[in-house]
Each structure stands twice: as structure tokens, then as C-alpha cells.
Amino acid sequence: MICWETVHQGWRNPGLYVGAADDFTDIVDFWNLRAADIDLVFYDPGYEVRLGGLKNSYLAFLCAGPEDPNDWSDRPAVWSKTHGTLDLKEIGPKLMGCTVCDATWNGLSVKPPLMFIDEKSVLASVSEDEQVPSFSFQLPEKPFFDELELHNQKVIVSMRPVSDISRSEKSTFKIPYLPELNNYYGYKAHFIPPEAHAEAGGLGIVTDITTQDVTIRALSKR
């Protein structure tokens, strides 16, 4: 199964990011949260005269939505790298504080969406003549332009074998979901370490948009 790689869970309340416009960490945290598909507006209290109207109108827009019986998911979020000195009541009513720290990116709190484009089934050619079995397949028709002029663009091909097609007792094409082994997977399965990424149920390969076929080597079960 080939996917041209949207599941979204975790914290995603829209609202404000409160920080300093000249603080590099605040800028990076803000854009990382935006990249995780969280709708945020940057607010620097030091520029209240300039940004106060935007802050108030955006919070009023969010609060005008339907109420949640659980009384929390409808609350606008106020994101910050610290809430020790931040008084939410001074910003607005019925707000929820969210602290950005290392735990925010633990895979449970904030989950960036996986962008899914299309999925198709293809037949692979399995070679067991070599010491390490491998399979090759031609990529199906792509759901985007792949002209030669776009050769510098990249795409992720997600491969999810419906079964372990290796008949060897020592090797497997079913790759465990262990992102810590991405470099190993790339070196052993795809020849190029930085281009392989473990995925739930398969392996993602970062490749050129003009790539026509892919070859994957089996991994040692041991």
C-alpha cells in the first residue's frame, strides 16, 4: 500500500501566544505551534497600543462560538513559555493557560497533523537471489505534477506492506515503529539514512518528486 502522505489529536485550542517579539524562543515556539495546525495570534503585551484591538477582537470571535458542556474545550487558549507571571484575567475572561515546554512535544500533548494526499495499491517484485532480500516497485500515477522542472521538490512515499512478503526466517519487511532507529532503517533498508522515517505500520521515504521507482531491502529480524 502506497500513501502520498489527516489525523489530528492532542491540544489544539486556538487563541493567543503571549510572548516578546524580540525573544527568539517565543518566535520559534509560536511558529512551531502554528505549524502543528493550532490557530494562534501572537500578542506582545509591550505593544498593547498596537496589538490590543487585534487581541480583543480575536478573543471575542472565539468566545462567540457554541459552548462546550465540558466547560473547557471551548475556552480560548493563552500559550506562553511560562505562566508564572502571567495573569490571564488581565488578558480576558474564561481563558485556558497552556505552557510551552519540552513536554509539549512528547507526542501526546501537541500532535501535528499528518498530511495525507492519496493512497494506492501496487505490486512489488521480490528478489531473494541476493544475501539480503529486497523488493522493488514502480510508483503509481502521482496526484501532483512531477515535471522535470520540479526536480528539487521532495515528497514522502509511505509504504505499508499488507503482509511480510519475505520468505526468509532471518529477515523481514515489517519494520517496527521505532523512530529512534530512523538512521539504521535508512542505512539498512534504503541506502540513504536521512531519507527513511519510521511510520505506524510502514516506512516513509523522502524522495525526489520525479522518482519513478523505489527499492527497499529487508531487515534482519535479530
C-alpha positions in Angstrom: 0.0 0.0 0.0 1.5 3.3 -1.1 0.4 6.6 0.5 1.3 10.1 -0.6 1.3 11.3 2.8 -5.1 13.9 8.5 -5.3 12.6 11.9 -5.4 15.3 14.5 -5.5 14.8 18.2 -4.0 16.5 21.3 -4.1 20.1 22.4 -5.4 22.3 19.6 -7.3 25.1 21.3 -7.0 28.4 19.3 -6.1 31.6 21.0 -3.1 33.8 21.7 0.6 33.2 22.1 1.8 35.7 24.7 5.5 36.5 24.4 8.1 39.1 23.5 8.6 40.0 19.8 12.3 40.2 20.3 12.6 36.8 22.1 13.9 34.1 19.8 12.4 31.2 21.8 8.9 32.9 21.8 9.1 33.3 18.0 10.1 29.7 17.4 7.5 28.3 19.9 4.8 30.4 18.2 5.6 29.2 14.7 6.0 25.6 15.8 2.5 25.7 17.3 1.2 27.2 14.1 2.9 24.5 12.1 1.0 22.0 14.3 -2.2 23.5 12.9 -3.1 25.4 16.0 -4.7 28.8 15.1 -2.9 31.4 17.2 -2.3 35.1 17.1 1.0 36.5 18.5 0.5 39.0 21.3 3.3 41.0 22.9 2.0 42.9 26.0 4.7 45.5 25.4 2.8 46.6 22.2 -0.7 46.8 23.8 -1.5 50.1 21.9 -0.7 48.4 18.6 -2.0 44.9 19.3 -4.7 45.4 21.9 -7.5 45.8 19.3 -6.5 42.6 17.5 -6.3 40.7 20.7 -9.7 41.8 21.9 -11.5 41.2 18.6 -10.0 37.8 18.1 -10.8 36.6 21.7 -14.4 38.0 21.2 -14.7 36.0 18.0 -13.5 32.8 19.7 -15.8 33.3 22.7 -18.8 33.8 20.4 -18.7 30.1 19.4 -21.0 27.4 20.9 -20.4 26.5 24.5 -19.0 23.1 25.4 -20.8 21.1 28.1 -17.4 20.0 29.5 -16.6 23.7 30.0 -13.0 23.6 28.7 -12.6 22.8 25.0 -14.5 26.0 24.0 -12.1 28.2 26.0 -9.5 30.2 24.0 -6.0 29.2 24.9 -3.3 31.5 26.0 0.1 29.9 25.2 3.3 31.0 26.8 6.7 29.6 27.7 5.8 30.4 31.3 2.7 31.3 33.2 4.3 32.2 36.4 4.0 35.9 36.0 1.0 35.8 33.5 -2.4 36.9 34.8 -5.0 35.5 32.5 -7.7 37.8 34.0 -5.8 40.8 32.6 -6.0 39.4 29.1 -9.6 38.3 29.0 -12.3 36.2 30.6 -12.7 32.4 30.5 -9.2 31.6 29.2 -7.1 28.5 29.4 -3.4 28.7 30.1 -1.1 26.4 28.1 2.7 26.3 28.8 5.1 25.5 26.0 8.0 23.3 27.3 9.8 20.2 26.3 6.8 18.0 27.3 4.7 19.9 24.8 6.4 17.9 22.0 6.3 14.5 23.7 3.9 13.2 21.0 0.9 13.3 23.4 0.2 17.0 24.1 0.5 18.6 20.7 0.2 16.4 17.6 1.0 18.0 14.3 -1.4 16.6 11.6 -0.1 14.1 9.0 -0.9 15.5 5.6 -2.5 12.6 3.6 -2.8 13.1 -0.2 -3.7 9.8 -1.8 -3.4 6.0 -1.3 -2.9 3.3 -3.9 -2.1 -0.4 -4.1 0.9 -1.6 -6.1 2.6 -5.0 -6.8 6.2 -5.4 -5.8 8.9 -7.5 -7.3 10.7 -9.5 -4.6 14.3 -10.5 -5.1 15.8 -13.2 -2.8 18.8 -14.0 -5.0 21.0 -11.7 -3.0 22.2 -12.2 0.5 19.6 -9.6 1.7 16.1 -9.9 0.2 14.7 -6.8 -1.4 11.6 -5.6 -3.1 11.1 -3.0 -5.9 8.0 -1.4 -7.2 7.1 1.3 -9.6 5.3 4.3 -8.1 1.7 4.7 -9.3 0.3 7.7 -11.0 1.1 10.7 -8.8 -1.6 13.0 -7.6 0.5 16.1 -8.3 2.8 17.5 -11.1 6.1 15.7 -11.4 7.7 17.6 -14.3 11.4 17.7 -14.6 11.4 21.4 -13.7 10.2 20.5 -10.2 13.1 18.0 -9.6 14.3 20.0 -6.5 11.0 19.4 -4.6 10.6 16.4 -2.2 7.7 14.1 -1.3 7.2 11.3 1.2 6.3 7.9 -0.1 4.7 5.9 2.7 5.0 2.1 2.2 2.8 -0.2 4.2 3.1 -3.9 3.2 -0.2 -5.7 3.7 1.9 -8.8 4.7 5.5 -9.8 5.3 6.4 -10.8 1.8 9.9 -12.0 2.8 10.0 -15.8 2.9 13.3 -15.7 4.9 13.4 -16.8 8.5 16.2 -14.3 9.2 14.8 -11.1 7.6 11.5 -9.1 7.5 10.0 -6.2 5.6 7.7 -5.4 8.5 9.5 -2.5 10.1 8.8 -1.8 13.8 7.6 1.7 14.6 10.8 2.9 16.4 11.6 6.5 15.2 14.9 6.3 17.2 16.1 3.8 14.6 15.4 6.0 11.6 19.1 6.3 10.8 19.5 2.5 11.0 16.4 1.9 8.8 17.8 4.3 6.2 21.2 2.7 6.1 20.0 -0.9 6.0 16.7 -0.6 4.1 17.1 2.4 1.8 20.8 3.0 1.4 20.4 6.7 2.4 20.0 7.2 6.2 18.5 10.7 6.3 15.7 9.8 3.9 14.0 7.0 5.9 11.4 7.6 8.6 9.6 5.0 10.7 5.8 5.2 10.5 3.0 3.4 12.2 2.6 0.3 10.0 5.3 1.0 7.5 8.2 3.1 6.4 8.3 6.6 4.9 10.9 7.5 2.3 11.7 11.1 1.5 12.5 11.2 -2.2 12.5 13.5 -5.3 9.2 14.4 -6.8 10.4 12.9 -10.1 11.3 9.5 -8.6 9.6 6.6 -10.6 10.5 3.5 -8.6 11.7 2.5 -5.1 13.8 -0.4 -3.8 13.7 -1.5 -0.1 15.9 -4.1 1.5 14.7 -6.4 4.2 16.0 -6.0 7.8 17.5 -8.7 10.0 14.9 -10.0 12.5 17.6 -10.3 15.0 
